[in-house]
Amino acid sequence: MERPKRGDEIDVTVDDLAFGGRGVSRADGFVVFTPDTAPGDLARVRMRKVRRRFGEADLVEVLSPGPGRITPPCAFVPECGGCRLQQVDYDVVLDAKRRQVAEHLVRIGGLEGVDVREADPAVEHFGYRNKMEYSAAPGPDGELRLGFHRRGRWDEVVDIDACMLATPAGNVAREAVRAWAVDEGVAPYDQREHRGFLRHVVVREGVLTGQLLVTVVTAPGPDEVVDRLADRLPAAVPGLVGIVHAVNDGMSEVTAGLPSRTVWGRDWFEEAVEVEPGRPVTLRLSAGSFFQTNSRMTGHLYRRAAEAAGLTGGEVLYDLFAGVGSIGVALGALSKHVVAIELVPEAVEDARGNAERNGIANHTAMAGDVRVVLRENREALPPPDVAIVDPPRAGLSGGACRRILELSPRTLVYVSCQPATFADNAKRFVDGGYRLEWVQPVDMFPQTPHIEAVARFTRA
Ligand SMILES: C[S@@+](CC[C@H](N)C(=O)[O-])C[C@H]1O[C@@H](n2cnc3c(N)ncnc32)[C@H](O)[C@@H]1O
């Protein structure tokens, strides 16, 4: 195939899904990535970007749907940037996600022949997210739009009145905030002009406890308008336990780490995780603390982590990148001593309380960067038999990998939410003397390209 030019329309057959959810077509060594396609599609696509060996295209028309294509159930696909894979059959997606984990290990980590198991499917394909961050922006006539960014646009928001990834209770909460904003005549924040008041609405939910916490992020402005949320939200949102007002006076579109105050109720909620059937662990989560976004799959994920850790009751367990301490608390009964390390001080406080309330007595929670805390407390802390790391998407820094290699736990469990950084880190641990025994992908994020994985490393 002659290399197409930018703007050309060409017909391609999609034969796979790439990381990020785009369909891949190949012709004479030239690779074309196209979003909104599905394996098996014969599609007309328009070239948007052309490089030497690959190009990026937009879908013009599906000429003949492939066996992997289904009709997206959500009316906001494809303009909403939230979901990327509603047009692909779930089993096809699950298989592609597993292969992506395996291929990254080979391509980035140089690790051939790793036992990457079949991916564990999610129990719910929709309505699974316990945290939703909605953006506010003005429509063409200045009217409020509350939803998600239009695909590929930083300055435009698609107004969403029912999100299929949110829970029914979460949708009710967003609509109640919308009604307040419309009745109060609250101006949505315009990112281009840096004008307006309402910037974001964050809805967090304890799916297994039925508790909801709403955070409204505004520009600096009249607090009394936000205070009036307390007059209407508690009656409109069953399960609401708190309303938080956070103020963002900066340019960047952040929702965490902002000065905030509690408008009504409290600034935390509870969620339960069931690792051992019939023995749920209840966790307290502050508004700013991280927690896995799919509550029902979290118990399953931690069961896989427990399987990888192989605890017998006598081990010192390090829970690194601990968040609210959930993994260490859930597995604490099987350990002699848990050491939890987490960057966000609020989450560390949560972790201490969660250990205490769940009867995990020998639990030490420390605030700070994993690399620094491990270096500075090397003598003071008991050495780990088992370490579980659960870093953010960026993975572990080289320094953090080196600290863990120095500590040399017998078993290392890696909980990854990004296959590429996991593959890079896996190579460092293998080069450092660990054997990668198996990798278990777990689908926590249906309809999106993301995939979680649990890996077991043992000291060779
Ligand atoms: C993917 S979350 C995992 C949280 C927890 N293990 C769970 O299952 O909910 C990653 C956590 O690492 C924390 N974090 C990010 N960078 C860190 C660092 N350099 N040192 C310590 N913690 C960090 C984040 O605040 C977040 O709570």
The ligand as a Gaussian input file, in Angstrom:
#p B3LYP/6-31G(d) Opt

LIG

0 1
 C       -3.250000       3.407000      42.667000
 S       -3.409000       4.203000      44.236000
 C       -3.463000       2.806000      45.289000
 C       -4.114000       3.024000      46.624000
 C       -4.497000       1.796000      47.429000
 N       -3.468000       0.793000      47.417000
 C       -5.840000       1.217000      46.998000
 O       -5.906000       0.055000      46.611000
 O       -6.852000       1.956000      47.041000
 C       -1.840000       4.912000      44.440000
 C       -1.630000       5.678000      45.727000
 O       -0.253000       6.083000      45.777000
 C       -0.169000       7.382000      46.335000
 N        1.133000       7.919000      45.870000
 C        1.430000       8.491000      44.695000
 N        2.735000       8.748000      44.609000
 C        3.301000       8.320000      45.765000
 C        4.630000       8.303000      46.270000
 N        5.648000       8.782000      45.555000
 N        4.845000       7.783000      47.490000
 C        3.806000       7.301000      48.227000
 N        2.522000       7.275000      47.783000
 C        2.275000       7.780000      46.577000
 C       -1.409000       8.081000      45.858000
 O       -1.750000       9.172000      46.703000
 C       -2.456000       6.951000      45.895000
 O       -3.095000       6.917000      47.134000

